[in-house]
Amino acid sequence: MSNDDTLVGTKALQQSFANAPYVPTQKSLHGIRYDFNDGARIKLPPGNWLVNLIDDASGNVLFTCQSSEGWVLSGKKYFVDFRIQVFKADESTPVLDVEQDLRDKSVIIHFPTGTLGDLLGWFPYAERFRQQHQCQLECVMGAEIIELLHEQYPEIQFSTRETIKTHNPYASYRIGLYFEGNDTHQPLDFRQVGFTRIAGYILGVPPQEEPPRLKLDAPRVIDEPYVCIATQSSCQAKYWNNGYGWSEVVAELKTLGYRVLCIDKEAHYGSGFVWNHIPHGAEDFTGALPLQQRVDLLRHADFFVGLSSGLSWLAWGCHIPVVLISGFTDPQSEFYTPWRVFNSHGCHGCWDDVSIDFDQEDFLWCPRHKGTDRQYECSRLITGQQVNRIIRQLHQTLSDERAALSLKD
């Protein structure tokens, strides 16, 4: 999550997605129409009907009803292996008995705009979904992310909300962070499994994480060893709120022989009377640059040091080590990195608490201790000493790997 990230309530999130076709796209006998856009949908003509919605994987009947005319919509909008049965009320043989089959069908997966880390973590699940079902997949997302990914996933059609090309999809799904105990759009609360892995659960594919495929062929342009850092985020809880931490880390990195490049979008970011600045001693590589330029720079960095923010996911996709500093999230919330920095001696993990909903309107959000001397202790108690210890371990690991390679040569 970066300071471009947009985390919104369920209603607003749904409004950010393109609407499903008003009329179900699949035709059947007797004028019945159905599809699997935002759940199972059946439109019934006049008559006396009995409808069953079944989870075909388990055999559970999820819903049954009688209707004379109108719509039947499933309560679950995430991937379910649906089976739809429609009977005439006085008959025992269904006039429609269809199992959801996505093979060679047109499918749309919608992603929210204005987010970087979330989407980079989610997108590989869309590719896994395409491979598993052998469907014709279109992914809808922001133009900046399309530019970053489209060449690496030639089997997927990319579009923005305004340029959707599939007008009669067989099925569609909406990936996002759903708060307020929502179990309509996700099979379990994303905070129980990590906000990256929830995409696997929504799409019904194995939830093991994997980095996105990025274009990593740019030549190296900086001769000296360097490390990239990113210190900004979208609300104060996500920052490393130790006043000495970043300056101590920059000094340690320089002692180890690295140039330190700060690659945030903004050199200074905040709200009201609280502002965060580029660390003293870091080289200013900030700016609103295309993401591919960030990838080209990250690709040749020895490693990256950052927060639970979008640039950490971008660095992960570049296959370089990531030192990730966060206290408002617990370690299982993000992708796995052996260089995760976390301190359990104070309050921590409010983001992963299912009883607390994030308030994106409050830049100083700290749900348990706001206004007290314990505010942001989750990251304040992470010291520069603690982070530098991890950095020295990583530096030694990289040095040992280089030494081993030189012996082979």
C-alpha positions in Angstrom: 0.0 0.0 0.0 1.4 3.3 -1.0 0.3 6.9 -0.7 -1.6 6.3 -4.0 -3.5 3.4 -2.4 -7.3 3.7 -2.2 -9.0 1.7 0.5 -12.7 2.3 0.6 -15.8 0.8 2.2 -17.7 -2.0 0.4 -20.4 0.3 -1.1 -17.9 2.8 -2.5 -15.6 -0.1 -3.7 -18.5 -1.7 -5.6 -19.3 1.7 -7.2 -15.8 1.9 -8.5 -16.2 -1.2 -10.7 -18.0 -1.3 -14.0 -21.5 -2.7 -13.9 -22.3 -6.2 -15.0 -24.6 -6.5 -18.1 -28.1 -5.6 -17.1 -29.6 -8.7 -18.7 -27.9 -12.1 -18.1 -25.8 -13.0 -21.1 -26.7 -16.7 -21.6 -29.9 -17.8 -23.2 -31.8 -21.0 -22.4 -35.1 -22.7 -23.3 -38.4 -21.1 -22.4 -36.9 -17.6 -22.4 -34.8 -18.3 -19.3 -31.5 -16.3 -19.1 -28.6 -16.8 -16.8 -24.9 -16.1 -16.2 -22.3 -15.8 -13.5 -21.5 -12.1 -13.5 -21.1 -11.0 -9.9 -22.5 -14.3 -8.7 -25.1 -16.6 -10.3 -28.0 -14.7 -11.9 -31.2 -16.1 -13.4 -33.9 -14.1 -15.1 -37.2 -16.0 -15.3 -40.1 -15.3 -17.8 -43.7 -15.5 -16.7 -44.6 -19.0 -15.3 -44.4 -21.1 -12.2 -40.8 -22.0 -11.5 -38.7 -23.7 -8.9 -35.0 -22.6 -8.8 -32.1 -24.3 -7.0 -28.6 -22.8 -6.6 -26.1 -25.5 -5.8 -22.4 -25.5 -4.9 -21.4 -28.3 -7.3 -18.1 -29.0 -5.5 -19.8 -29.9 -2.2 -23.3 -30.7 -3.4 -24.7 -28.2 -0.9 -28.0 -26.5 -2.0 -27.3 -22.9 -1.3 -30.7 -21.5 -2.1 -34.0 -22.7 -3.4 -37.2 -20.7 -4.1 -40.4 -20.6 -6.1 -41.1 -17.7 -8.4 -43.6 -16.7 -11.0 -41.4 -14.3 -12.8 -38.3 -12.1 -12.1 -34.8 -12.5 -10.9 -32.9 -15.0 -8.7 -29.4 -13.7 -7.6 -26.9 -15.6 -5.5 -25.9 -14.2 -2.2 -22.3 -15.0 -2.8 -20.4 -12.9 -5.4 -17.0 -14.6 -5.2 -16.1 -17.8 -7.2 -18.4 -20.7 -6.3 -18.6 -23.8 -8.5 -22.3 -23.0 -9.2 -24.9 -25.3 -10.6 -28.2 -23.8 -11.6 -31.4 -25.9 -11.8 -34.8 -24.5 -12.9 -37.9 -26.6 -12.9 -41.4 -26.0 -14.0 -43.3 -26.1 -10.7 -45.2 -29.3 -11.5 -42.4 -31.2 -13.1 -39.6 -33.3 -11.7 -37.2 -32.9 -14.6 -35.4 -29.5 -14.8 -35.8 -27.4 -17.9 -32.4 -25.9 -17.1 -29.6 -27.8 -15.4 -26.3 -26.1 -16.0 -22.9 -26.4 -14.3 -20.7 -23.4 -14.5 -18.0 -24.2 -17.0 -15.5 -21.4 -17.8 -13.4 -23.2 -20.4 -13.2 -21.0 -23.5 -15.7 -18.6 -22.0 -15.3 -14.8 -21.8 -14.5 -13.8 -18.2 -13.8 -10.4 -16.7 -11.9 -9.8 -13.4 -12.3 -6.2 -12.1 -9.6 -4.6 -10.0 -9.9 -1.3 -8.2 -7.9 1.7 -9.4 -5.5 3.9 -7.4 -3.6 1.0 -5.8 -0.2 -0.4 -6.4 0.9 -3.0 -3.9 -2.5 -4.6 -3.5 -2.9 -5.1 -7.3 0.7 -6.4 -7.8 0.0 -9.0 -5.1 -3.5 -9.8 -6.5 -2.7 -10.0 -10.2 -0.8 -13.4 -10.3 -4.0 -15.0 -9.0 -5.8 -13.8 -12.1 -3.3 -15.5 -14.3 -3.6 -18.7 -12.1 -7.3 -18.5 -12.6 -6.9 -18.2 -16.4 -4.6 -21.2 -16.5 -6.9 -23.3 -14.2 -10.0 -22.6 -16.2 -8.6 -22.1 -19.7 -11.0 -19.1 -20.1 -10.7 -16.0 -22.3 -9.8 -13.5 -19.6 -10.0 -9.7 -19.6 -8.7 -7.8 -16.6 -9.9 -4.3 -15.9 -7.6 -1.9 -13.9 -5.8 1.4 -14.0 -3.8 2.4 -17.1 -0.5 2.8 -15.2 -0.7 -0.8 -14.0 -1.7 -2.0 -17.5 1.4 -0.4 -18.9 3.5 -2.2 -16.4 2.0 -5.7 -16.9 0.5 -6.2 -20.3 3.6 -7.4 -22.2 4.3 -10.0 -19.5 0.9 -11.6 -19.8 0.1 -11.9 -23.5 -2.8 -14.4 -22.9 -4.8 -11.8 -21.0 -6.8 -8.9 -22.4 -6.2 -5.7 -20.5 -8.5 -2.7 -20.3 -9.5 0.3 -18.2 -13.1 0.7 -17.0 -13.7 3.0 -19.9 -12.4 0.6 -22.6 -13.8 -2.8 -21.6 -13.9 -5.0 -24.7 -16.0 -7.9 -23.5 -19.6 -6.8 -23.5 -21.3 -10.2 -22.9 -19.1 -12.0 -20.4 -20.1 -15.4 -19.1 -18.7 -14.6 -15.7 -17.1 -11.8 -13.8 -15.4 -11.2 -10.4 -14.4 -8.2 -8.3 -11.2 -8.2 -6.3 -10.9 -5.8 -3.4 -10.5 -5.3 0.3 -13.9 -5.8 1.9 -14.4 -4.5 5.4 -17.3 -4.5 7.9 -17.5 -8.3 8.2 -18.4 -8.7 4.5 -18.9 -12.3 3.5 -20.7 -11.6 0.3 -17.7 -10.7 -1.8 -15.1 -12.9 0.0 -15.3 -16.3 1.5 -13.5 -15.2 4.6 -12.2 -11.9 6.0 -9.0 -10.8 4.2 -7.4 -9.9 7.5 -7.4 -13.5 8.5 -5.2 -14.6 5.5 -3.4 -11.5 4.4 -4.6 -8.9 2.0 -2.6 -10.2 -0.9 -3.8 -13.8 -0.6 -7.5 -12.9 -0.4 -7.5 -12.7 -4.2 -6.8 -16.4 -4.3 -9.8 -17.1 -2.0 -12.1 -14.8 -4.0 -11.2 -16.5 -7.3 -11.1 -20.1 -5.9 -7.5 -20.8 -6.8 -4.6 -21.9 -4.6 -3.7 -19.0 -2.3 0.1 -19.4 -2.3 1.6 -16.1 -3.2 3.9 -15.4 -6.1 5.4 -12.2 -7.4 4.0 -10.6 -10.6 6.0 -11.0 -13.8 7.7 -7.7 -14.7 10.0 -6.6 -17.5 13.5 -6.9 -16.0 15.7 -6.5 -19.0 16.9 -2.8 -18.6 20.7 -2.4 -18.5 22.4 -1.2 -15.3 23.0 2.6 -15.3 24.6 3.1 -11.9 28.1 1.5 -11.5 28.4 1.7 -7.7 26.5 -0.7 -5.3 23.2 0.9 -4.3 20.1 0.3 -2.2 16.7 1.7 -2.8 14.5 2.9 0.0 10.9 4.2 0.2 9.7 5.9 3.4 6.3 7.4 2.4 2.8 5.9 2.7 -0.8 6.8 2.7 -1.5 7.3 6.4 0.7 7.8 9.4 0.1 4.4 10.9 1.9 2.9 7.9 5.0 4.9 8.5 8.1 4.0 10.5 7.3 6.3 13.4 10.7 6.1 15.0 12.2 9.6 14.7 15.8 8.4 14.4 15.2 5.2 12.4 15.7 6.2 8.8 18.7 8.4 9.5 20.4 5.6 11.3 19.6 3.2 8.5 20.9 5.5 5.8 24.1 6.0 7.8 24.6 2.2 8.2 24.0 1.6 4.5 26.6 4.2 3.6 29.1 2.6 6.1 28.5 -0.7 4.3 29.5 1.0 1.0 26.1 1.6 -0.6 24.6 4.6 -2.3 21.1 5.1 -0.8 18.4 6.1 -3.3 15.0 7.3 -2.1 12.5 6.4 -4.8 9.2 7.6 -3.2 6.7 9.4 -5.4 6.9 12.4 -3.0 9.9 13.7 -1.1 7.6 15.2 1.5 4.1 13.9 2.4 1.6 14.3 5.2 -1.5 16.0 6.3 -2.3 19.0 8.5 0.6 19.5 11.0 2.1 16.1 10.5 4.6 15.8 7.6 7.2 13.2 6.7 10.4 14.0 4.8 13.0 12.3 2.8 15.7 10.9 5.2 18.8 13.0 5.7 21.7 11.6 3.6 19.5 9.8 1.1 19.8 10.7 -2.6 16.6 12.2 -4.0 15.3 10.0 -6.7 11.7 10.9 -5.9 9.1 11.9 -8.4 6.0 10.8 -10.2 7.8 8.6 -12.7 6.4 5.7 -14.8 6.5 2.5 -12.8 8.7 0.8 -15.4 11.4 3.4 -14.6 11.2 2.4 -11.0 11.5 -1.3 -12.0 14.5 -0.5 -14.1 16.2 1.1 -11.1 15.1 -1.5 -8.6 16.2 -4.4 -10.8 19.9 -3.7 -10.2 19.7 -2.6 -6.5 21.4 -4.9 -4.0 18.2 -4.8 -2.0 15.2 -2.6 -1.0 14.2 -1.2 2.4 10.7 0.0 2.8 7.3 -0.2 4.5 4.1 -2.2 3.9 3.6 -0.1 0.8 3.3 -0.5 -2.9 7.0 -0.1 -3.7 7.8 -3.0 -1.5 5.6 -5.2 -3.8 7.3 -3.7 -6.8 10.7 -4.6 -5.4 9.5 -8.1 -4.6 8.4 -8.4 -8.3 12.0 -7.4 -9.3 13.3 -10.4 -7.4 15.6 -8.5 -5.0 15.6 -8.9 -1.3 13.1 -6.7 0.6 13.6 -5.5 4.1 10.1 -4.7 5.1 9.4 -2.5 8.2 5.9 -2.5 9.7 4.1 -2.6 13.0 0.5 -1.8 12.1 0.4 -5.1 10.1 1.5 -8.4 11.4 4.1 -10.3 9.3 1.6 -12.7 7.7 -0.2 -9.7 6.2 2.3 -9.2 3.4 4.3 -11.4 1.1 6.9 -13.5 2.8 10.4 -12.0 3.2 13.1 -13.4 5.5 14.0 -9.8 6.1 10.8 -8.7 7.8 11.2 -6.3 10.7 8.6 -6.5 13.5 8.5 -5.7 17.2 6.1 -7.6 19.4 6.8 -5.6 22.6 4.0 -3.1 22.2 0.7 -2.8 20.5 0.7 -4.2 16.9 -1.4 -5.6 14.1 -4.4 -3.3 14.3 -4.8 -3.7 10.5 -5.3 -7.4 10.9 -7.8 -7.1 13.7 -11.2 -8.2 12.3 -13.0 -6.1 14.9 -11.4 -2.9 13.6 -12.2 -1.3 10.2 -9.7 1.0 8.6 -10.7 4.7 8.4 -9.1 6.0 5.3 -10.4 9.5 6.0 -8.3 9.8 9.2 -4.6 10.4 8.3 -3.7 10.0 11.9 -5.7 6.7 12.3 -4.5 4.7 15.3 -7.6 2.8 16.5 -6.4 1.7 19.9 -4.2 4.5 21.2 -4.9 7.7 19.2 -4.3 10.8 21.4 -2.2 8.9 24.0 1.5 8.5 24.4 1.2 5.0 23.0 0.0 6.2 19.6 2.1 4.4 16.8 4.2 2.5 19.3 3.8 -0.4 16.9 6.5 1.1 14.7 8.1 3.5 17.1 9.4 0.6 19.1 11.1 -0.8 15.9 14.6 0.8 16.4 17.3 1.7 13.9 19.4 -0.8 15.8 16.9 -3.6 15.1 16.6 -2.8 11.3 20.4 -2.3 10.9 20.9 -5.8 12.5 18.7 -7.3 9.7 20.5 -5.2 7.1 24.0 -6.4 8.2 22.7 -10.0 8.1 21.4 -9.5 4.6 24.6 -7.7 3.5 26.7 -10.6 4.8 24.4 -13.1 3.0 24.9 -11.3 -0.3 28.7 -11.1 0.3 28.8 -14.8 0.9 26.8 -15.5 -2.2 29.2 -13.4 -4.3 32.2 -15.1 -2.8 30.8 -18.5 -3.6 30.1 -17.4 -7.2 33.6 -16.1 -7.7 35.1 -19.4 -6.5 33.0 -21.2 -9.1 34.4 -18.9 -11.8 
